[in-house]
């Protein structure tokens, strides 16, 4: 029986969103179309860029930021945007529109697919940061309360998980702006509070609190998380499942057991990575920015691919990975076909689909494996 007292309702919007996050005009970038057909990547992981894949009529199916993508059991590619008229866009693998709906995630950020008892569900995180859609030519973001929703594939709400303060996990005044979820093999829900207090919060399948770990101000560097942007279930070793947590400001992935015990850190110097995506034996991730002189440089995103030994094997859009004495050198963008790579998904033919934050309202692109 569900313990609904553990499932906090989403705070009502309106007066809760007064805080301004950023103001200004969107940066101007080179047209994405100029990179159509460009070959990117390195070694055995090279791709042809298809900028036309996923193009839709913005008057009928508008987008703003395209945050994350997943592929369901029917082969449909599902895109999450923070455009309130159609948060969820369903594509076939040729880039044709299948469906578009849902209007309750103005800060839609994280999208996770979970199969439970023969039925698929979507877990959507709303970070609470949302674009001022009334003034689309100005780059304004407002801040509100974040939340996580479990929904059916038709967009029907199953339940919400709200601010951890409501169940005594956070102290008053601690921010909660979740960015991602991962679902364990037993249905446990791991929430990455990426833009808030940077904890990973573990709940059971009904939303009952189990534990939390990490935190921006943790004195132990193995558990300190700086922008815990992503959390992913690593299934590459079925006998030893683990969590991969993004610490984006540190250009790192940190690995933990399902109980939150630290295992290792994999750092990719210069790559401000988003969530890890597992396909086969490899780890794929969008890089939102290249870090130059210790700072994120606008418009410098790409994709990075790691093998099962945690070595970078290819950087589509970035510099070729260079190792010296076993250490990876600092790497940055080289081919600017991506502005801010936010997420990727990989199909059965190992083609990559990539979407962007702050990409000039560009639809997702396809990178065809060659």
C-alpha positions as CSV (number, residue, x, y, z in Angstrom):
1,X,0.0,0.0,0.0
2,X,1.4,3.4,-0.9
3,X,2.5,5.6,1.9
4,X,1.2,8.9,0.5
5,X,2.4,10.9,3.4
6,X,5.9,10.4,2.0
7,X,4.8,11.8,-1.4
8,X,4.8,15.5,-1.1
9,X,2.6,17.4,-3.5
10,X,4.1,19.8,-5.9
11,X,4.1,23.4,-4.7
12,X,1.7,25.6,-6.6
13,X,3.3,27.9,-9.2
14,X,2.9,31.6,-9.4
15,X,4.2,33.6,-6.4
16,X,6.8,30.8,-5.9
17,X,8.7,31.9,-8.9
18,X,10.0,35.5,-8.4
19,X,13.7,34.9,-8.3
20,X,15.6,35.9,-11.4
21,X,18.3,33.5,-12.5
22,X,19.7,35.2,-15.6
23,X,18.8,38.1,-17.9
24,X,20.0,38.9,-21.4
25,X,19.7,38.0,-25.0
26,X,20.5,34.5,-26.3
27,X,24.1,34.2,-27.7
28,X,24.4,34.2,-31.5
29,X,26.0,31.0,-32.9
30,X,26.9,29.8,-36.4
31,X,23.9,28.1,-38.2
32,X,23.8,24.4,-37.2
33,X,22.9,23.5,-40.8
34,X,26.5,24.4,-42.0
35,X,27.7,21.2,-40.2
36,X,25.3,18.9,-42.0
37,X,27.3,15.9,-43.3
38,X,30.4,16.7,-41.2
39,X,32.3,13.7,-40.0
40,X,33.1,13.9,-36.3
41,X,34.6,11.5,-33.7
42,X,37.8,9.5,-33.4
43,X,39.1,5.9,-33.8
44,X,36.4,3.4,-34.2
45,X,33.7,5.9,-33.1
46,X,33.2,8.2,-36.0
47,X,29.8,9.7,-37.1
48,X,28.2,11.7,-39.9
49,X,26.2,14.7,-38.5
50,X,22.6,14.9,-39.7
51,X,21.3,18.3,-38.6
52,X,18.0,17.7,-40.4
53,X,16.9,14.8,-38.3
54,X,14.2,15.8,-35.9
55,X,13.3,19.0,-37.5
56,X,9.7,19.9,-36.9
57,X,7.4,22.9,-37.5
58,X,8.0,25.2,-34.6
59,X,4.6,26.8,-35.1
60,X,2.9,23.5,-34.5
61,X,5.4,21.8,-32.2
62,X,7.5,24.5,-30.5
63,X,10.6,23.8,-28.4
64,X,12.8,25.9,-26.2
65,X,15.6,23.9,-24.5
66,X,15.8,20.2,-25.4
67,X,17.0,18.6,-22.2
68,X,16.9,14.8,-22.4
69,X,16.0,11.8,-24.6
70,X,15.2,8.1,-24.1
71,X,14.2,5.2,-26.4
72,X,11.3,3.1,-25.3
73,X,10.6,-0.6,-26.0
74,X,8.7,0.3,-29.2
75,X,11.8,2.1,-30.6
76,X,10.3,5.5,-30.1
77,X,12.6,8.4,-29.3
78,X,11.1,10.6,-26.5
79,X,12.4,14.1,-26.1
80,X,11.8,16.2,-23.0
81,X,11.7,20.0,-23.5
82,X,10.9,22.9,-21.2
83,X,8.4,24.3,-23.7
84,X,5.2,24.2,-21.7
85,X,2.9,23.6,-24.7
86,X,4.5,20.2,-25.4
87,X,7.0,18.9,-22.8
88,X,7.2,15.5,-24.4
89,X,7.8,14.9,-28.1
90,X,7.7,11.4,-29.5
91,X,9.7,10.6,-32.7
92,X,10.3,7.5,-34.8
93,X,13.9,6.7,-35.6
94,X,13.6,8.5,-38.9
95,X,12.9,11.8,-37.2
96,X,9.2,11.8,-37.9
97,X,6.7,13.2,-35.3
98,X,4.6,10.6,-33.7
99,X,3.0,12.6,-30.8
100,X,3.5,15.7,-28.6
101,X,1.8,16.5,-25.4
102,X,2.1,17.4,-21.7
103,X,2.1,20.9,-20.3
104,X,3.0,20.8,-16.6
105,X,6.8,20.9,-16.6
106,X,8.0,24.5,-17.2
107,X,11.4,23.5,-15.8
108,X,11.4,20.1,-17.4
109,X,15.0,18.8,-17.1
110,X,15.5,15.1,-16.5
111,X,13.8,12.1,-18.3
112,X,14.2,8.5,-17.2
113,X,12.5,5.4,-18.6
114,X,11.6,2.5,-16.3
115,X,10.0,-0.8,-17.1
116,X,8.0,-2.0,-14.1
117,X,5.9,-5.2,-14.1
118,X,5.7,-5.2,-17.9
119,X,4.7,-1.6,-18.2
120,X,6.9,1.4,-19.0
121,X,6.8,4.7,-17.0
122,X,8.6,8.0,-17.3
123,X,10.2,9.8,-14.4
124,X,10.4,13.6,-15.1
125,X,12.4,16.0,-13.0
126,X,11.4,19.7,-13.1
127,X,14.3,21.6,-11.7
128,X,12.3,24.7,-10.9
129,X,14.4,26.9,-13.3
130,X,12.2,27.9,-16.2
131,X,12.5,30.2,-19.2
132,X,10.3,33.3,-19.4
133,X,8.3,32.1,-22.4
134,X,6.4,35.4,-22.6
135,X,9.6,37.1,-23.7
136,X,11.3,34.5,-25.9
137,X,13.9,36.8,-27.3
138,X,15.3,37.5,-23.8
139,X,17.2,34.8,-21.9
140,X,15.5,35.0,-18.5
141,X,15.2,32.2,-16.0
142,X,13.1,32.2,-12.9
143,X,13.4,30.0,-9.9
144,X,10.8,28.0,-8.2
145,X,10.4,24.7,-6.3
146,X,11.6,21.6,-8.0
147,X,9.9,18.2,-8.0
148,X,9.9,14.7,-9.6
149,X,6.9,13.2,-11.3
150,X,6.3,9.6,-12.2
151,X,3.9,9.5,-15.2
152,X,2.5,6.9,-17.6
153,X,3.6,6.8,-21.3
154,X,0.4,8.8,-22.0
155,X,1.3,11.5,-19.5
156,X,-1.0,10.5,-16.7
157,X,0.4,11.3,-13.3
158,X,1.2,8.4,-10.9
159,X,2.7,10.4,-8.1
160,X,5.0,13.3,-7.3
161,X,8.0,13.5,-5.0
162,X,8.4,17.0,-3.7
163,X,10.8,19.0,-1.5
164,X,12.8,16.7,1.0
165,X,12.1,19.2,3.7
166,X,8.5,18.0,3.8
167,X,9.7,14.7,5.2
168,X,12.5,16.0,7.4
169,X,15.4,15.2,5.2
170,X,16.4,18.8,4.4
171,X,16.6,21.6,6.8
172,X,14.6,24.8,6.2
173,X,16.2,27.0,3.6
174,X,18.0,24.1,1.8
175,X,17.4,24.4,-1.9
176,X,15.8,21.5,-3.9
177,X,16.2,21.8,-7.7
178,X,16.4,18.2,-9.0
179,X,18.0,17.5,-12.3
180,X,17.8,13.7,-12.8
181,X,16.6,10.4,-11.6
182,X,17.8,6.8,-11.9
183,X,15.7,3.7,-11.1
184,X,17.3,0.7,-9.3
185,X,16.6,-2.9,-10.1
186,X,14.2,-3.2,-7.2
187,X,12.3,0.1,-8.1
188,X,14.3,2.4,-5.8
189,X,14.3,6.0,-7.0
190,X,17.5,7.9,-6.9
191,X,17.0,11.7,-7.3
192,X,20.0,13.9,-8.1
193,X,19.5,17.4,-6.6
194,X,21.8,18.8,-9.2
195,X,20.9,22.5,-9.0
196,X,20.0,22.5,-5.4
197,X,22.0,21.1,-2.5
198,X,23.7,18.4,-4.6
199,X,22.6,15.4,-2.7
200,X,21.6,12.0,-4.1
201,X,18.4,11.1,-2.4
202,X,17.2,7.5,-2.4
203,X,13.6,6.5,-2.1
204,X,11.8,3.2,-2.5
205,X,9.4,2.5,-5.3
206,X,6.6,4.2,-3.4
207,X,8.5,7.3,-2.6
208,X,9.5,6.4,1.0
209,X,12.8,7.9,2.0
210,X,15.8,5.5,2.5
211,X,19.0,7.6,2.6
212,X,20.9,10.4,1.0
213,X,24.6,11.1,0.4
214,X,26.8,13.6,-1.3
215,X,26.2,17.3,-1.0
216,X,28.0,20.4,-2.2
217,X,29.6,21.1,1.2
218,X,30.7,17.6,2.1
219,X,34.2,17.7,3.7
220,X,35.1,14.3,2.1
221,X,36.1,15.0,-1.5
222,X,34.9,11.5,-2.5
223,X,31.4,12.4,-1.5
224,X,31.4,16.1,-2.4
225,X,29.3,16.8,-5.5
226,X,29.5,20.1,-7.4
227,X,26.5,20.3,-9.6
228,X,25.3,16.7,-9.3
229,X,23.7,17.0,-12.7
230,X,23.1,13.3,-13.4
231,X,22.6,10.0,-11.8
232,X,22.7,6.8,-13.8
233,X,22.3,3.0,-13.1
234,X,25.4,1.3,-14.5
235,X,24.3,-2.1,-15.7
236,X,27.5,-3.1,-17.5
237,X,28.4,-5.7,-14.8
238,X,25.1,-7.4,-13.7
239,X,26.9,-8.9,-10.7
240,X,27.9,-5.4,-9.4
241,X,25.4,-2.7,-10.3
242,X,26.5,0.8,-9.4
243,X,25.5,4.4,-9.7
244,X,27.3,6.9,-11.8
245,X,26.9,10.4,-10.5
246,X,27.9,13.5,-12.4
247,X,29.9,16.2,-10.6
248,X,29.9,18.6,-13.5
249,X,32.0,21.5,-12.0
250,X,34.7,18.9,-11.4
251,X,34.5,17.5,-14.9
252,X,34.0,14.1,-13.3
253,X,31.9,11.0,-12.9
254,X,31.8,9.5,-9.4
255,X,30.9,5.9,-8.9
256,X,29.0,4.6,-5.9
257,X,27.3,1.4,-4.8
258,X,23.5,1.3,-4.7
259,X,23.8,2.0,-1.0
260,X,25.8,5.1,-1.6
261,X,29.3,3.9,-0.8
262,X,32.1,5.6,-2.8
263,X,34.0,3.5,-5.3
264,X,36.0,5.7,-7.7
265,X,36.2,9.0,-9.6
266,X,36.7,9.3,-13.4
267,X,37.8,12.8,-14.4
268,X,37.7,14.1,-18.0
269,X,39.7,17.3,-17.8
270,X,38.0,20.2,-19.5
271,X,34.7,18.4,-20.2
272,X,31.8,19.7,-18.1
273,X,29.8,16.5,-18.5
274,X,26.1,15.9,-18.0
275,X,24.5,12.5,-17.2
276,X,26.2,9.3,-18.2
277,X,24.3,7.1,-20.7
278,X,25.2,3.4,-20.8
279,X,25.0,1.5,-24.1
280,X,26.7,-1.9,-24.4
281,X,30.1,-1.6,-22.7
282,X,30.4,2.1,-23.3
283,X,29.5,5.3,-21.5
284,X,28.3,8.3,-23.5
285,X,27.7,11.8,-22.3
286,X,26.8,15.2,-23.6
287,X,29.4,17.9,-22.7
288,X,27.6,21.1,-21.9
289,X,30.7,23.3,-22.0
290,X,34.4,23.1,-22.5
291,X,36.2,24.4,-19.4
292,X,38.8,27.0,-20.3
293,X,41.0,28.7,-17.7
294,X,38.8,27.1,-15.1
295,X,35.6,28.5,-16.4
296,X,32.8,27.2,-18.7
297,X,33.0,28.8,-22.1
298,X,29.6,29.4,-23.9
299,X,28.9,27.5,-27.0
300,X,31.6,24.9,-26.6
301,X,29.7,21.6,-26.1
302,X,30.4,18.2,-27.7
303,X,30.0,14.5,-26.9
304,X,32.4,12.2,-25.1
305,X,32.5,8.4,-25.2
306,X,34.3,6.2,-22.7
307,X,35.0,2.4,-22.9
308,X,34.6,-0.1,-20.1
309,X,38.1,0.7,-18.8
310,X,37.0,4.4,-18.2
311,X,39.2,5.6,-21.1
312,X,37.9,8.2,-23.5
313,X,37.9,6.7,-27.0
314,X,36.2,9.4,-28.9
315,X,35.0,13.0,-28.6
316,X,32.5,13.8,-31.4
317,X,32.8,17.6,-31.8
318,X,35.8,17.7,-29.4
319,X,39.5,17.2,-29.7
320,X,40.9,13.7,-30.0
321,X,41.6,12.2,-26.6
322,X,45.3,12.3,-25.7
323,X,46.8,10.2,-22.9
324,X,50.3,10.7,-21.5
325,X,51.6,8.3,-18.9
326,X,48.1,7.0,-18.5
327,X,46.7,10.5,-17.8
328,X,44.1,12.1,-20.0
329,X,45.1,15.6,-21.2
330,X,42.8,18.6,-21.0
331,X,40.3,18.6,-23.9
332,X,37.9,21.1,-25.5
333,X,35.6,21.5,-28.4
334,X,37.0,21.4,-31.9
335,X,34.0,21.2,-34.3
336,X,31.2,23.5,-33.1
337,X,28.2,21.6,-34.4
338,X,26.9,21.5,-30.8
339,X,26.6,24.5,-28.6
340,X,25.7,22.9,-25.3
341,X,25.4,19.1,-25.5
342,X,22.8,18.2,-22.9
343,X,22.0,14.6,-23.4
344,X,22.4,11.7,-25.8
345,X,20.6,8.4,-26.5
346,X,22.0,5.5,-28.6
347,X,20.0,3.2,-30.8
348,X,20.6,-0.5,-31.6
349,X,22.8,0.5,-34.6
350,X,24.9,2.7,-32.3
351,X,23.8,5.9,-33.9
352,X,23.7,8.8,-31.4
353,X,20.8,11.3,-31.0
354,X,21.8,14.5,-29.2
355,X,19.8,17.4,-27.8
356,X,20.9,20.8,-26.6
357,X,20.3,23.3,-23.9
358,X,20.5,26.9,-25.0
359,X,20.9,25.7,-28.6
360,X,19.0,28.5,-30.3
361,X,15.8,26.4,-30.2
362,X,17.4,23.7,-32.4
363,X,15.7,20.3,-32.6
364,X,17.7,17.1,-31.8
365,X,20.4,15.9,-34.3
366,X,21.4,12.4,-35.3
367,X,25.0,11.2,-35.5
368,X,25.1,8.3,-37.9
369,X,27.8,5.7,-37.0
370,X,30.2,5.1,-39.9
